[in-house]
Amino acid sequence: MKISTIIRAGLHQSKLLLNLFFIWLTLGWKVRKARKAFEKELVKSGMPSEAAKKLGKKYSSVKDEVMKQLWGSVRKSKR
């Protein structure tokens, strides 16, 4: 194998990891913002805040599952 091929593959892999990290940051921010707005609307409509927080946690758990899938696929591709 040529050294240039190995270097190129390393650069592409680092770019992929950087993009995934950026996705993780922005997705976390957007989900947090949406969860807070969702909880606020539920409380406005008369739901107790504790129940609204329980429902709001589902947003975060879905984001965590999506990120697990993405990171899992990256780890499989390294092998």
C-alpha positions, 0 to 999 in steps of 0.5 A: 500500500502506498503511504499517500493512500494511508495518509489520504484515508487518515485525513478522510477519517479525521474529517468524518469524525470532526463532522460527527462531532459537529453534528453531535454539538448542534443536535444536542443544542437543537434538541435541548432548545426544542425540549425546553419549548415543548415543556413550556407549552405543556405547562402553559396548557395546564400539565404539571411541570414534573409530568412535562419534564418526564415527557421532555426527557424522551426528546433527549433519549431519542437523540442519544439513540441516534448518536449511538447508532452513528458512533457505532457505525463509525466504530464498525467502519474502523475495523 
